[in-house]
Amino acid sequence: MTDLTTLKYSEEHEWVALDGAVATVGITDFAADALGDIVFVELPAVGTAFSRGDVFGEAESTKSVSELYAPVAGTVTEINQAVVDDPALLNSSPFEDAWLIKVEVADGALDGLLDRDAYVAHTEG
């Protein structure tokens, strides 16, 4: 089980787990619940570079389509094909099985992101 207090969060509802120079990115349970039943996920190709705040993909649910925003700048090193094949994983396991991309990042990549308490306060506000 992922310790949610060790993750960092964006105001756009993405989470980040940093392991050395590689950041794993996913969407939060709050985002998955707000979207409803997710039926389609589009992710970038490996090797795609982006800046913080850039759109890196989208999640489509039975209710709406939502863009996915990069919480960190970097280059995609891996995508989670399991989520592309079974988008419902985002609803059932947003912090475990349903990570979206892995990104090679520079030092300071997590600067400006929220800790768990600040993110929870953000979603309640």
N, C-alpha and C positions, 0 to 999 in steps of 0.2 A: 504494500500500500504506500502510495506517495505521501510524504509529509507535506501537506499543503502550506505549512508555515515556512518551508525552505524555498518555495517558489517565489518568483516576482511576477507582477501583473501589470497589464496595460489598462488604461481607462476604456479601451475598446474591447475588453473582455478576452484578451489572450493571456496565456500563462507562459512562463519561461523557466526552464531548469538549466542551469549552467554546469557543464562538466569540462573543466579546462577551457579550451577555446571553442567548444562546441555547445551551442544553445539548442535545446529541444523546445519546440513551440507547439502549443495546442490552444484550444478554446476552453473557457471555464464552464463549469456546470451551470452557472447563471446564464451564459450565452446559449448553451444547448437547450436549457429549459425555455428560454425566451423564443428561440426559433421553433420549437416543437419538433415533430418527427422529421429528422434530417434524411433526405432521400438522394442527395447528390453532393459531391465535393469535388472541386477543381483545385489542383495544386500545381505549383510551378515545376519546371524541369530542373533536374540536378544541374548545377552550374550557374543558375540564375542569381544575379546579384541585385540587392535592393537596399534602400535606405530605410531607416526607422520611419514608420508612418505610411510607407508605400503599400498599396494593395498587392497581396501575394497570391490570392485565390478567392474562392467563394464557396459558401455553403448554402444549399437550397433545401428548404423544408416544404412541407405541405402548406405552410402559411406565407412564406416569403423567401427572398434571396438576400443573403447578407454577404458583404465583402469581408475578407479576412485581411487585417492590417498587420504589417510587420512590427513587432514590438522592439526589435533590434535590427541593426544594419549588419549585412554580411552576405555570404554566398551559400546557397543551398548545397548541402553535401549528401542529403538523403531525404526521400519522401516516404511516408507511411502508406504503402500500396494497400494494406489491409483496410484503411479508412476509405480509400477510393473505391475499393471493391465492395465494402459494406459500410456505407455512411452512417447507419444506425449506431455504430460503435460510439459516435460522438455523443449520443444520448445516453447510452448505457455505461460508458467508461471513459469520460472525457479526460481524466487525469492519469489513466493507466494505459489502456490499449490504444487509445485514440489520439496519441500525439500526431501532429500533422507533418512537420518538417524538422530537419536538423540543419543548423546554420553555423558555418565557421565565422566567428566574430572576433573583433579586436578587444583589447583591454578597455574596460569602462563601459562595456556593452549594456550593462544593467542599470547604469546611471539614469535616474529619473523615473524608474519604474516603481510601482507600489509594492509594499509588503502586504501580507495577508490581511492584517487588521485594517490598513488603509483601503484595500480593495473592498473588503466587506462594508466599510463605511461608505465608500463610493456607490456601491450597489443599493444601499439602503437610502441614499440621499436623493 
